[in-house]
Amino acid sequence: MTPPAAPTDSDDGTAFRRRLDRIYLGYTGGFIAFVLVLAALERMGLPKRWIGVTFLLATVGLYAGIGILSRTTDASEYYVAGRRVPAFYNGMATAADWMSAASFIGLAGTLYLQGYSGLAFIIGWTGGYCLVALLIAPYLRKFGEYTIPDFLGARYGGKLPRFIGVVAAILCSFIYVVAQIYGVGLITTRLVGVDFVIGIFLGLGGILVCSFLGGMRAVTWTQVAQYIILIIAFLVPVVWLSIKQTGVPLPQLVYGAQLEKVTQREKELIADPKEVEVIALFKQRAQAYAAKLNDVSRALTADRAAAERRVAELKANDAPLAEIHTAEKVLTALPRNDVAARELWTRAAADNDARAKPLAGMPAHGQQFAGDPHGDAGEQQRYGESRRNFLALVFCLMVGTAGLPHLLVRCYTTPSVKQARESVVWSLLFIFLLYVTAPALAVLVKFEVFSVLVGTPFDHLPAWIFNWSKVDPSLLSVLDINGDGILQLGEIKIGGDIVVLATPEIAGMPYVVSGMVAAGGIAAALSTADGLLLTIANALSHDLHYKIMDSNVSTAQRVTISKVMLLVVALAAAAVAAQKPVDILFLVSAAFSLAASAFFPALALGIFWARTNWWGAVSGMTTGLAVTGYYMARNEPWLRGVFAVEAPVELWFGIQPIAAGVFGVGAGLVVMVAVSVLTPAPGARSRALVDYIRYPNAE
């Protein structure tokens, strides 16, 4: 697919739009034909591995090809795609930029695991786009320039607000891009069968060729192509499941009936004696690990002595070699020291305790909040904390959406202020197609698991369970803990990150659909990663190097520096993602909290309150970032380990660290207003800029 050329003086916007329509209609038809050809080849015996390799190479190759054809060294093209992207296509590119691995992979999985409470993500992310349309997008487009730190530097004056904006943009974008690269590695591993780290770098190649060569110009046209792939890939399995279960091809309208069946099935499973037995066995395991933690050194010595004794007995009795090897593996797998043992057993105790609950630890799907508002004091407290966390997360996601630099920069790419506002409306429509479908997918998959998979003999389990457990046992594992040879719900552990990817196999669809869904997941991850890497690289080259350090650097040098920075940041993010730090959704939510704390008060007050000054912006942004960072580092388990935090977890009002931004935004906003009032008013230049951007329709 050849990317569209820039319109010339004799080429009006209508002709350019028509050319785009022809290109992308042909591309959509070509993609559908490509899938149908692979489906036919599968029926003729094409191996699954080759289908996966074909999907990976074809799609990543397509994105790389667009990047090569869109290569540029022009600053306007590289940073803002020449400000010539029509609203419809800018909306589609923004939707692809927005619908990351978290939306495509993690959202339906979160709804599957959390039920009603997972709707916080849909409400928050959708509401955030309303904030962008009303409070941010048209005003940033009227302002012009290239980046969000550009606005902060111009509005508040001096280099420090711009520098804080650069730091915040890099921090939240880097965390976000780690999540995308992690998703790429996960999908590629399942699709092609390579090692997780190799899968990361295979996907990284497609990211780099696109954004490295063509910047925002290449990223924009690639993201339009990626949106088409990801939305088709997401919708097809859900429609298939809906037809299979209800006979109706509109899952968004009929999944309520399936939810009633899931609710009834939940009641049956809660009362099932076999499920009760499984819960009791997991509880015993949790208690056993907890007992070991009372004296770690003694317990580890006893375990090592028992394992050594077992190996010696098997060898002395000339036991089969396989049994000896198994016993030796048990001995080798023991923790090497007390510290490792404590860490391992703490995780094991928590994991077994989480599974020692009805419905494998999942809440009832239709239950609004945990606890009971009419119950005892403990139940009322649980209910209150659950509701507060829901509202806090909605707030963080809404405000974070209106502060994410890689999304806001798309406001600069449209030809006019009017089209900037229109493009946000188109973005909402395109995002809505996925978000209104994700709850349906979660319910339909849960019905399939509860009604079909549960109760299946272990020796008749479908192959996809064992295939996914090889990719990462923490994402999917089964254990016949009660030894009856029948799978109970409590004996299967499904991670949220694989629910969407495994849906075609759960539904019994041809493998080509699994390949297409994986290609959609890669498209979602790459589209967001492209925008994020470009944001980080531009912050370093344009805002830090050119605007703060050396204003004499040429345009060509700025673009070259941006490309070098992009490569360095991409490799660093890949190295972090290879460590599999935490799940995708937490990484993304952390990025939203940081973006909300750092940017939203400074942007909103900078546009609508002329009294906001340099002192207020600097102190408010710094305070917001500090409070949010402290709360996450103090209370999130992985970050506690990274920063070696030994102090006990201290939750304010019971709010979980995933919604830390609610405190950062509040603190930053109060400090920004108070300091601005107590310090001298901004100069005439700052007030004039506010007057200029406050009337965005005056071109």
C-alpha positions as CSV (number, residue, x, y, z in Angstrom):
1,M,0.0,0.0,0.0
2,T,1.6,3.3,-1.1
3,P,1.1,6.1,1.4
4,P,-0.7,9.2,0.1
5,A,1.3,12.1,-1.2
6,A,0.9,15.5,0.2
7,P,-1.6,17.7,-1.5
8,T,-0.2,20.4,-3.7
9,D,-1.4,23.9,-4.4
10,S,-3.6,22.6,-7.2
11,D,-4.8,19.6,-5.2
12,D,-7.6,20.5,-2.8
13,G,-8.5,18.6,0.4
14,T,-11.4,16.8,-1.3
15,A,-9.2,15.2,-3.9
16,F,-6.7,14.2,-1.2
17,R,-9.5,12.7,0.9
18,R,-10.9,10.7,-2.1
19,R,-7.4,9.3,-2.8
20,L,-7.2,8.2,0.8
21,D,-10.6,6.6,0.5
22,R,-9.5,4.5,-2.5
23,I,-6.3,3.5,-0.9
24,Y,-7.8,2.2,2.4
25,L,-10.9,0.6,0.8
26,G,-8.5,-1.4,-1.4
27,Y,-6.4,-2.2,1.6
28,T,-9.4,-3.5,3.6
29,G,-10.5,-5.7,0.7
30,G,-7.0,-7.0,0.3
31,F,-6.7,-7.9,4.0
32,I,-10.0,-9.8,3.9
33,A,-8.9,-11.6,0.8
34,F,-5.6,-12.4,2.5
35,V,-7.4,-14.0,5.5
36,L,-9.7,-16.0,3.2
37,V,-6.8,-17.4,1.2
38,L,-5.1,-18.5,4.4
39,A,-8.3,-20.1,5.6
40,A,-8.5,-22.1,2.3
41,L,-4.8,-23.1,2.7
42,E,-5.5,-24.2,6.2
43,R,-8.3,-26.5,5.0
44,M,-5.8,-27.9,2.4
45,G,-3.3,-28.8,5.2
46,L,-1.1,-25.7,5.7
47,P,0.6,-26.2,9.2
48,K,-0.5,-23.8,12.0
49,R,3.0,-22.6,12.5
50,W,3.2,-21.4,8.9
51,I,-0.1,-19.6,9.3
52,G,1.3,-17.7,12.3
53,V,4.6,-16.9,10.5
54,T,2.7,-15.6,7.5
55,F,0.5,-13.3,9.6
56,L,3.5,-12.0,11.5
57,L,5.7,-11.4,8.4
58,A,2.9,-10.0,6.2
59,T,1.6,-7.5,8.7
60,V,4.9,-6.3,10.2
61,G,6.3,-6.2,6.7
62,L,3.3,-4.0,5.6
63,Y,3.9,-1.6,8.4
64,A,7.6,-1.4,7.7
65,G,6.9,-0.9,4.0
66,I,4.7,2.1,4.8
67,G,7.5,3.5,7.0
68,I,10.0,3.1,4.2
69,L,7.7,4.8,1.6
70,S,6.9,7.6,4.1
71,R,10.5,8.4,5.1
72,T,11.2,12.1,5.5
73,T,13.6,14.6,7.1
74,D,11.2,17.5,6.9
75,A,10.5,18.7,10.5
76,S,6.8,19.5,9.9
77,E,6.2,16.1,8.3
78,Y,8.3,14.2,10.8
79,Y,6.8,15.8,13.9
80,V,3.1,16.5,12.9
81,A,2.6,14.8,9.5
82,G,2.5,18.1,7.7
83,R,-0.7,19.1,9.5
84,R,-2.7,17.7,6.7
85,V,-4.5,14.6,8.1
86,P,-8.3,14.8,7.5
87,A,-10.4,14.5,10.6
88,F,-11.8,11.0,9.7
89,Y,-8.4,9.5,9.2
90,N,-6.9,11.3,12.1
91,G,-9.7,9.9,14.2
92,M,-8.9,6.4,13.0
93,A,-5.2,6.9,13.6
94,T,-5.9,8.3,17.1
95,A,-8.1,5.3,17.9
96,A,-5.3,2.9,16.9
97,D,-2.8,5.0,18.9
98,W,-5.2,4.8,21.8
99,M,-6.3,1.1,21.6
100,S,-3.1,-0.4,22.8
101,A,-2.3,-3.9,24.0
102,A,-4.2,-3.0,27.2
103,S,-7.4,-2.2,25.3
104,F,-7.1,-5.1,22.8
105,I,-5.6,-7.7,25.0
106,G,-6.2,-6.6,28.6
107,L,-9.7,-5.0,28.7
108,A,-11.9,-8.0,28.0
109,G,-9.6,-10.1,30.2
110,T,-10.0,-7.7,33.0
111,L,-13.8,-7.8,32.6
112,Y,-13.6,-11.6,32.5
113,L,-11.7,-11.6,35.8
114,Q,-13.3,-8.7,37.6
115,G,-16.8,-8.5,36.2
116,Y,-18.7,-5.3,36.8
117,S,-15.7,-3.5,38.4
118,G,-13.8,-3.8,35.1
119,L,-16.3,-1.4,33.6
120,A,-14.3,1.4,35.3
121,F,-11.8,1.1,32.4
122,I,-14.5,1.6,29.7
123,I,-16.2,4.5,31.5
124,G,-12.9,6.2,32.4
125,W,-11.2,5.9,28.9
126,T,-14.4,6.9,27.1
127,G,-15.1,9.8,29.4
128,G,-11.5,10.9,29.0
129,Y,-12.0,11.5,25.3
130,C,-14.9,13.8,26.1
131,L,-12.6,15.8,28.2
132,V,-10.1,15.9,25.3
133,A,-12.8,17.1,22.9
134,L,-14.1,19.8,25.3
135,L,-11.1,21.0,27.2
136,I,-7.9,20.3,25.3
137,A,-7.9,19.4,21.6
138,P,-9.2,22.5,19.8
139,Y,-7.0,24.8,22.0
140,L,-3.8,22.9,21.4
141,R,-4.5,22.9,17.7
142,K,-5.0,26.6,17.8
143,F,-1.7,26.9,19.6
144,G,0.1,24.9,17.0
145,E,3.8,23.9,17.5
146,Y,4.8,20.2,17.8
147,T,4.7,18.9,21.4
148,I,3.0,19.3,24.8
149,P,6.2,20.7,26.4
150,D,6.1,23.3,23.7
151,F,2.8,24.5,25.1
152,L,4.1,24.5,28.7
153,G,7.2,26.4,27.7
154,A,5.2,29.0,25.7
155,R,2.3,29.4,28.2
156,Y,4.4,29.6,31.4
157,G,7.7,30.9,30.1
158,G,11.2,29.8,30.9
159,K,12.8,26.4,30.5
160,L,11.9,24.7,33.7
161,P,8.1,24.1,32.9
162,R,9.2,22.7,29.6
163,F,11.9,20.5,31.3
164,I,9.4,19.1,33.8
165,G,7.0,18.4,30.9
166,V,9.8,16.5,29.1
167,V,10.6,14.4,32.2
168,A,6.9,13.6,32.7
169,A,6.3,12.8,29.0
170,I,9.3,10.5,29.0
171,L,8.3,8.8,32.3
172,C,4.7,8.0,31.5
173,S,5.4,7.2,27.8
174,F,8.2,4.8,28.7
175,I,6.1,2.9,31.2
176,Y,3.3,2.8,28.6
177,V,5.6,1.6,25.8
178,V,7.1,-1.2,28.0
179,A,3.5,-2.6,28.3
180,Q,3.1,-2.5,24.5
181,I,6.4,-4.3,23.8
182,Y,5.5,-6.9,26.5
183,G,2.3,-7.5,24.6
184,V,4.2,-7.9,21.3
185,G,6.5,-10.5,22.9
186,L,3.5,-12.4,24.4
187,I,1.6,-12.5,21.1
188,T,4.6,-13.3,18.9
189,T,5.7,-16.1,21.2
190,R,2.3,-17.8,20.8
191,L,2.0,-17.0,17.1
192,V,5.4,-18.2,15.9
193,G,6.6,-20.3,18.8
194,V,9.8,-18.4,19.4
195,D,11.3,-17.4,22.8
196,F,9.6,-14.5,24.5
197,V,12.7,-12.2,24.2
198,I,13.1,-13.1,20.5
199,G,9.4,-12.3,20.0
200,I,10.0,-8.9,21.6
201,F,12.7,-8.0,19.2
202,L,10.8,-9.3,16.2
203,G,8.0,-6.9,16.9
204,L,10.4,-4.2,17.7
205,G,11.8,-4.3,14.2
206,G,8.4,-3.3,12.8
207,I,8.0,-0.5,15.2
208,L,11.4,1.0,14.5
209,V,11.3,0.8,10.7
210,C,8.0,2.7,10.7
211,S,8.7,5.5,13.3
212,F,12.4,5.7,12.7
213,L,12.2,6.6,9.0
214,G,9.0,8.6,8.6
215,G,8.1,9.9,12.1
216,M,4.6,11.1,12.5
217,R,3.9,11.0,8.8
218,A,4.7,7.2,8.6
219,V,3.1,6.5,12.0
220,T,-0.2,8.2,11.0
221,W,-0.8,6.2,7.8
222,T,0.5,3.0,9.5
223,Q,-1.9,3.5,12.4
224,V,-4.9,3.8,10.0
225,A,-3.9,0.5,8.5
226,Q,-3.4,-1.0,11.9
227,Y,-6.9,0.1,13.1
228,I,-8.5,-1.7,10.2
229,I,-6.8,-4.9,11.1
230,L,-7.3,-4.7,14.9
231,I,-11.0,-3.9,14.7
232,I,-11.8,-6.7,12.3
233,A,-9.7,-9.1,14.3
234,F,-11.5,-8.2,17.5
235,L,-15.0,-8.3,16.2
236,V,-14.9,-11.6,14.2
237,P,-14.4,-14.0,17.1
238,V,-17.1,-12.3,19.3
239,V,-19.6,-12.4,16.5
240,W,-18.8,-16.1,15.9
241,L,-19.3,-16.8,19.6
242,S,-22.5,-14.9,19.6
243,I,-23.9,-16.9,16.7
244,K,-22.7,-20.2,18.3
245,Q,-24.3,-19.5,21.6
246,T,-27.4,-17.4,20.7
247,G,-27.8,-17.6,16.9
248,V,-27.7,-13.7,16.8
249,P,-24.7,-12.0,15.1
250,L,-24.9,-8.9,17.3
251,P,-23.2,-9.8,20.6
252,Q,-23.6,-6.2,21.9
253,L,-27.4,-6.7,22.0
254,V,-27.7,-10.2,23.3
255,Y,-24.9,-10.8,25.8
256,G,-27.3,-9.7,28.6
257,A,-29.2,-13.0,28.1
258,Q,-25.9,-14.9,28.4
259,L,-25.0,-13.0,31.5
260,E,-28.2,-14.3,33.2
261,K,-27.0,-17.9,32.3
262,V,-23.6,-17.2,33.7
263,T,-25.1,-15.9,36.9
264,Q,-27.1,-19.1,37.2
265,R,-24.1,-21.2,36.5
266,E,-22.1,-19.3,39.1
267,K,-24.6,-20.2,41.8
268,E,-24.3,-23.9,40.7
269,L,-20.5,-23.8,40.9
270,I,-20.5,-22.1,44.3
271,A,-22.7,-25.0,45.7
272,D,-20.8,-27.8,43.8
273,P,-19.2,-30.2,46.4
274,K,-16.2,-30.8,44.1
275,E,-15.5,-27.0,43.9
276,V,-15.8,-26.8,47.7
277,E,-13.3,-29.7,47.9
278,V,-10.9,-27.8,45.6
279,I,-11.2,-24.6,47.7
280,A,-10.4,-26.6,50.9
281,L,-7.2,-28.1,49.3
282,F,-5.9,-24.7,48.1
283,K,-6.6,-23.3,51.6
284,Q,-4.5,-26.2,53.1
285,R,-1.7,-25.3,50.7
286,A,-1.8,-21.7,51.6
287,Q,-1.7,-22.6,55.3
288,A,1.3,-24.9,54.7
289,Y,3.3,-22.1,53.0
290,A,2.3,-19.7,55.8
291,A,3.6,-22.1,58.4
292,K,6.9,-22.4,56.5
293,L,7.2,-18.6,56.7
294,N,7.2,-18.7,60.5
295,D,10.7,-20.2,60.4
296,V,12.1,-20.0,56.9
297,S,15.6,-21.4,57.6
298,R,14.3,-24.5,59.4
299,A,11.7,-25.2,56.8
300,L,14.1,-24.8,53.9
301,T,16.6,-27.2,55.6
302,A,13.9,-29.8,56.1
303,D,12.7,-29.5,52.5
304,R,16.2,-29.9,51.2
305,A,16.9,-32.9,53.4
306,A,13.6,-34.6,52.3
307,A,14.4,-34.0,48.7
308,E,17.9,-35.4,49.0
309,R,16.6,-38.4,50.9
310,R,14.0,-39.0,48.1
311,V,16.7,-39.0,45.4
312,A,18.9,-41.3,47.4
313,E,16.1,-43.8,48.0
314,L,15.1,-43.9,44.3
315,K,18.7,-44.5,43.3
316,A,19.2,-47.2,45.9
317,N,16.0,-49.0,44.7
318,D,17.0,-48.8,41.0
319,A,13.8,-46.8,40.3
320,P,13.0,-45.8,36.7
321,L,15.2,-43.1,35.3
322,A,12.2,-40.8,34.8
323,E,11.3,-40.9,38.5
324,I,14.9,-40.1,39.5
325,H,15.1,-37.2,37.1
326,T,11.8,-35.8,38.5
327,A,13.1,-36.1,42.0
328,E,16.3,-34.4,41.0
329,K,14.4,-31.5,39.4
330,V,12.5,-31.1,42.7
331,L,15.8,-30.8,44.5
332,T,17.2,-28.4,42.0
333,A,14.1,-26.2,42.1
334,L,14.4,-25.6,45.8
335,P,15.3,-22.0,46.8
336,R,19.0,-21.4,47.1
337,N,18.8,-19.3,50.3
338,D,16.5,-18.0,53.0
339,V,15.7,-14.8,51.1
340,A,14.7,-16.6,47.9
341,A,12.7,-19.1,50.0
342,R,10.8,-16.3,51.8
343,E,10.0,-14.5,48.5
344,L,8.9,-17.8,46.8
345,W,6.8,-19.0,49.6
346,T,5.1,-15.6,50.2
347,R,4.0,-15.6,46.6
348,A,2.9,-19.2,46.8
349,A,0.9,-18.6,50.0
350,A,-0.8,-15.5,48.4
351,D,-1.5,-17.4,45.1
352,N,-3.1,-20.4,46.9
353,D,-5.0,-18.2,49.2
354,A,-6.4,-16.3,46.2
355,R,-7.5,-19.5,44.6
356,A,-9.1,-20.8,47.9
357,K,-12.2,-18.8,47.1
358,P,-15.5,-19.6,45.2
359,L,-15.4,-19.1,41.4
360,A,-11.6,-19.4,41.4
361,G,-11.3,-16.1,43.3
362,M,-13.4,-14.1,40.8
363,P,-16.4,-12.0,42.0
364,A,-19.8,-12.8,40.6
365,H,-19.9,-11.2,37.2
366,G,-22.9,-9.0,37.8
367,Q,-22.0,-8.0,41.3
368,Q,-21.4,-4.2,41.4
369,F,-19.0,-3.9,44.3
370,A,-17.5,-6.2,46.9
371,G,-19.1,-6.5,50.3
372,D,-22.6,-5.7,51.4
373,P,-23.8,-2.2,52.2
374,H,-26.4,-3.7,54.5
375,G,-24.1,-6.3,56.2
376,D,-21.9,-6.1,59.2
377,A,-19.1,-3.5,59.7
378,G,-16.6,-5.6,57.8
379,E,-18.9,-6.0,54.8
380,Q,-19.8,-2.4,54.8
381,Q,-16.1,-1.4,54.8
382,R,-15.4,-3.7,51.9
383,Y,-18.3,-2.2,50.0
384,G,-17.2,1.3,50.6
385,E,-13.6,0.6,49.6
386,S,-14.6,-1.2,46.5
387,R,-16.9,1.7,45.4
388,R,-14.2,4.3,46.2
389,N,-11.6,2.3,44.2
390,F,-14.1,2.1,41.2
391,L,-14.7,5.9,41.2
392,A,-11.0,6.7,41.8
393,L,-9.9,4.5,38.9
394,V,-12.6,6.1,36.6
395,F,-11.3,9.5,37.6
396,C,-7.6,8.6,36.9
397,L,-8.4,7.1,33.5
398,M,-10.5,10.1,32.5
399,V,-8.0,12.7,33.5
400,G,-5.1,10.6,32.4
401,T,-6.5,10.3,28.9
402,A,-6.7,14.1,28.7
403,G,-3.0,14.3,29.7
404,L,-1.3,11.6,27.7
405,P,1.3,13.3,25.4
406,H,1.2,10.8,22.6
407,L,-2.5,11.3,22.2
408,L,-2.6,15.1,22.6
409,V,0.1,15.5,19.9
410,R,-2.4,14.2,17.4
411,C,-4.3,17.5,17.9
412,Y,-1.5,19.1,16.0
413,T,-1.8,16.9,12.8
414,T,-5.2,18.1,11.5
415,P,-5.4,21.0,8.9
416,S,-7.6,23.2,11.2
417,V,-9.1,23.7,14.6
418,K,-12.5,22.5,13.4
419,Q,-11.1,19.3,12.1
420,A,-9.2,18.7,15.4
421,R,-12.5,18.8,17.2
422,E,-14.1,16.5,14.6
423,S,-11.3,14.0,14.7
424,V,-11.9,13.5,18.4
425,V,-15.5,12.7,17.7
426,W,-14.4,10.2,15.0
427,S,-12.0,8.7,17.5
428,L,-14.8,8.2,20.0
429,L,-16.8,6.4,17.4
430,F,-14.0,4.1,16.3
431,I,-13.0,3.4,20.0
432,F,-16.7,2.7,20.8
433,L,-16.8,-0.2,18.4
434,L,-14.3,-2.1,20.5
435,Y,-15.3,-0.8,23.9
436,V,-19.0,-1.7,23.5
437,T,-17.9,-5.2,22.3
438,A,-15.4,-6.0,25.1
439,P,-18.0,-6.6,27.8
440,A,-19.9,-9.0,25.5
441,L,-16.7,-10.9,24.7
442,A,-15.9,-11.3,28.4
443,V,-19.4,-12.7,29.2
444,L,-19.5,-15.0,26.1
445,V,-16.0,-16.5,27.0
446,K,-17.0,-16.9,30.6
447,F,-20.2,-18.8,29.5
448,E,-18.0,-21.0,27.3
449,V,-15.5,-21.8,30.1
450,F,-18.2,-22.3,32.8
451,S,-20.5,-24.5,30.7
452,V,-18.2,-26.3,28.3
453,L,-14.7,-26.5,29.7
454,V,-15.5,-27.0,33.4
455,G,-16.3,-30.7,33.9
456,T,-14.1,-31.9,31.0
457,P,-11.8,-34.9,31.9
458,F,-8.2,-33.8,32.0
459,D,-7.2,-36.3,29.3
460,H,-9.8,-34.6,27.0
461,L,-8.8,-31.0,27.5
462,P,-8.3,-29.0,24.3
463,A,-4.8,-28.5,23.0
464,W,-4.9,-24.8,23.4
465,I,-4.7,-25.1,27.2
466,F,-1.4,-26.9,27.1
467,N,-0.1,-24.7,24.3
468,W,-0.7,-21.5,26.3
469,S,0.6,-23.0,29.5
470,K,3.9,-23.5,27.7
471,V,4.0,-19.8,26.7
472,D,3.7,-18.7,30.3
473,P,2.3,-20.8,33.2
474,S,1.4,-17.7,35.1
475,L,-1.0,-16.8,32.3
476,L,-2.7,-20.2,32.1
477,S,-2.3,-23.4,34.2
478,V,-4.4,-26.3,35.2
479,L,-3.9,-28.6,38.3
480,D,-5.9,-31.7,39.2
481,I,-5.5,-30.8,42.9
482,N,-8.2,-33.2,44.1
483,G,-7.1,-36.1,41.8
484,D,-10.5,-36.9,40.3
485,G,-9.4,-36.5,36.7
486,I,-12.1,-33.9,36.1
487,L,-11.5,-30.1,35.6
488,Q,-13.2,-28.0,38.2
489,L,-13.3,-24.2,37.8
490,G,-10.9,-23.7,40.8
491,E,-8.3,-25.9,39.1
492,I,-7.8,-23.7,36.1
493,K,-6.0,-20.3,36.4
494,I,-6.5,-17.9,33.4
495,G,-4.6,-14.7,33.2
496,G,-6.5,-11.7,31.8
497,D,-3.8,-11.1,29.1
498,I,-4.7,-14.2,27.2
499,V,-8.5,-14.2,27.2
500,V,-8.9,-12.3,23.9
501,L,-6.0,-14.1,22.2
502,A,-7.4,-17.5,23.2
503,T,-11.0,-16.7,22.3
504,P,-10.9,-18.3,18.8
505,E,-9.5,-21.5,20.3
506,I,-12.0,-21.5,23.2
507,A,-14.8,-21.1,20.6
508,G,-13.4,-23.9,18.4
509,M,-12.7,-21.7,15.4
510,P,-10.2,-22.4,12.6
511,Y,-6.6,-21.5,13.5
512,V,-6.5,-18.8,10.9
513,V,-8.8,-16.8,13.1
514,S,-6.4,-17.2,16.0
515,G,-3.6,-15.9,13.7
516,M,-5.8,-12.9,12.7
517,V,-6.6,-12.1,16.3
518,A,-2.8,-12.3,17.1
519,A,-2.2,-10.0,14.2
520,G,-4.8,-7.6,15.6
521,G,-3.1,-7.7,19.0
522,I,0.3,-6.9,17.3
523,A,-1.3,-4.1,15.4
524,A,-2.8,-2.6,18.6
525,A,0.5,-2.9,20.5
526,L,2.6,-1.6,17.6
527,S,0.3,1.4,16.8
528,T,0.6,2.7,20.3
529,A,4.3,1.9,20.7
530,D,5.0,3.9,17.5
531,G,3.3,7.0,18.9
532,L,4.9,6.6,22.3
533,L,8.4,6.1,21.1
534,L,8.0,9.1,18.8
535,T,6.8,11.2,21.7
536,I,9.8,10.2,23.8
537,A,12.3,10.8,21.0
538,N,10.8,14.1,20.1
539,A,10.8,15.2,23.7
540,L,14.5,14.5,23.9
541,S,15.5,15.9,20.5
542,H,13.1,18.8,20.1
543,D,12.2,19.9,23.6
544,L,15.4,19.0,25.5
545,H,18.2,19.3,23.0
546,Y,16.8,22.0,20.6
547,K,14.6,24.2,22.9
548,I,16.7,24.0,26.1
549,M,20.3,23.0,25.3
550,D,21.2,24.1,21.7
551,S,18.8,26.3,19.7
552,N,21.3,26.6,16.8
553,V,20.9,23.0,15.7
554,S,19.6,22.6,12.2
555,T,16.2,21.1,11.3
556,A,17.9,18.0,9.7
557,Q,20.0,17.5,12.7
558,R,17.0,17.7,15.0
559,V,15.3,14.9,13.0
560,T,18.5,12.8,13.0
561,I,18.8,13.2,16.8
562,S,15.2,12.2,17.2
563,K,15.8,9.0,15.2
564,V,18.9,8.1,17.3
565,M,17.0,8.8,20.6
566,L,14.1,6.7,19.3
567,L,16.4,3.7,18.7
568,V,18.0,4.0,22.2
569,V,14.6,4.3,24.0
570,A,13.2,1.4,22.0
571,L,16.0,-0.9,23.0
572,A,15.8,0.2,26.7
573,A,12.0,-0.5,26.8
574,A,12.6,-3.9,25.2
575,A,15.1,-4.7,27.9
576,V,12.7,-3.8,30.6
577,A,9.8,-5.7,29.0
578,A,11.9,-8.8,28.7
579,Q,11.9,-9.0,32.5
580,K,8.0,-9.4,32.6
581,P,7.7,-6.9,35.4
582,V,3.9,-6.8,36.0
583,D,0.7,-7.3,34.0
584,I,0.0,-5.0,31.1
585,L,-3.0,-3.3,32.6
586,F,-1.1,-2.1,35.7
587,L,1.7,-0.6,33.6
588,V,-0.8,1.2,31.5
589,S,-2.8,2.5,34.5
590,A,0.4,3.7,36.1
591,A,1.2,5.7,32.9
592,F,-2.3,7.3,33.1
593,S,-1.9,8.3,36.8
594,L,1.5,9.9,36.0
595,A,0.2,11.7,33.0
596,A,-2.9,12.9,34.8
597,S,-0.8,14.3,37.7
598,A,1.8,16.0,35.6
599,F,-0.2,17.4,32.7
600,F,-3.9,17.8,33.2
601,P,-3.9,20.6,35.8
602,A,-1.2,22.5,34.0
603,L,-3.0,22.2,30.6
604,A,-6.5,22.9,31.8
605,L,-5.6,25.8,34.0
606,G,-3.2,27.0,31.4
607,I,-6.0,27.3,28.9
608,F,-8.9,28.5,31.1
609,W,-7.3,30.4,34.0
610,A,-5.0,33.3,32.9
611,R,-3.8,33.7,36.5
612,T,-1.9,30.5,36.5
613,N,1.8,31.4,36.5
614,W,5.3,29.9,36.2
615,W,5.6,29.3,40.0
616,G,2.2,27.6,40.1
617,A,2.9,25.3,37.1
618,V,6.3,24.3,38.3
619,S,5.3,23.5,41.9
620,G,2.0,21.9,40.8
621,M,3.5,19.5,38.3
622,T,6.3,18.6,40.6
623,T,3.9,18.0,43.5
624,G,1.6,15.9,41.4
625,L,4.3,13.6,40.1
626,A,5.9,13.3,43.5
627,V,2.7,12.3,45.3
628,T,1.7,9.8,42.6
629,G,5.2,8.3,42.4
630,Y,5.4,7.9,46.1
631,Y,2.1,6.3,46.5
632,M,2.8,3.7,43.8
633,A,6.3,2.9,45.1
634,R,5.1,2.6,48.6
635,N,2.1,0.3,47.9
636,E,2.5,-1.6,44.6
637,P,4.3,-5.0,45.2
638,W,6.6,-5.0,42.2
639,L,7.7,-1.4,42.8
640,R,8.2,-2.1,46.5
641,G,10.7,-4.7,45.4
642,V,12.4,-2.5,42.8
643,F,12.9,0.3,45.4
644,A,13.5,-2.1,48.3
645,V,10.6,-0.6,50.3
646,E,10.4,-2.3,53.7
647,A,7.8,0.0,55.3
648,P,4.3,-1.6,55.6
649,V,1.7,-0.9,52.9
650,E,-0.3,2.2,53.7
651,L,-3.4,2.7,51.6
652,W,-5.0,6.1,51.9
653,F,-8.8,5.7,52.2
654,G,-8.3,2.1,50.9
655,I,-7.4,3.3,47.4
656,Q,-5.3,0.8,45.5
657,P,-2.0,2.0,43.8
658,I,-3.5,1.5,40.3
659,A,-5.5,4.7,41.0
660,A,-2.6,6.7,42.6
661,G,-3.3,9.6,40.3
662,V,-6.4,10.6,42.2
663,F,-4.0,11.9,45.0
664,G,-1.5,13.3,42.6
665,V,-4.0,15.3,40.6
666,G,-5.7,16.7,43.7
667,A,-2.4,17.7,45.4
668,G,-1.0,19.2,42.2
669,L,-4.2,21.2,41.5
670,V,-4.4,22.6,45.0
671,V,-0.7,23.5,45.0
672,M,-0.9,25.1,41.5
673,V,-3.8,27.3,42.4
674,A,-2.5,28.3,45.8
675,V,1.0,29.1,44.6
676,S,-0.3,31.0,41.5
677,V,-2.5,33.2,43.8
678,L,0.3,33.9,46.3
679,T,2.9,34.8,43.6
680,P,3.0,37.6,41.0
681,A,0.6,37.3,38.0
682,P,2.0,36.1,34.7
683,G,3.3,38.6,32.1
684,A,1.4,40.1,29.2
685,R,2.8,37.6,26.8
686,S,1.3,34.7,28.7
687,R,-2.0,36.4,29.0
688,A,-2.0,37.2,25.3
689,L,-1.5,33.5,24.5
690,V,-4.4,32.5,26.7
691,D,-6.6,35.1,24.9
692,Y,-5.4,33.7,21.5
693,I,-6.1,30.0,22.1
694,R,-9.4,30.6,24.0
695,Y,-11.1,31.4,20.7
696,P,-10.1,28.3,18.7
697,N,-12.6,28.9,15.9
698,A,-11.0,32.2,14.9
699,E,-8.5,30.9,12.4
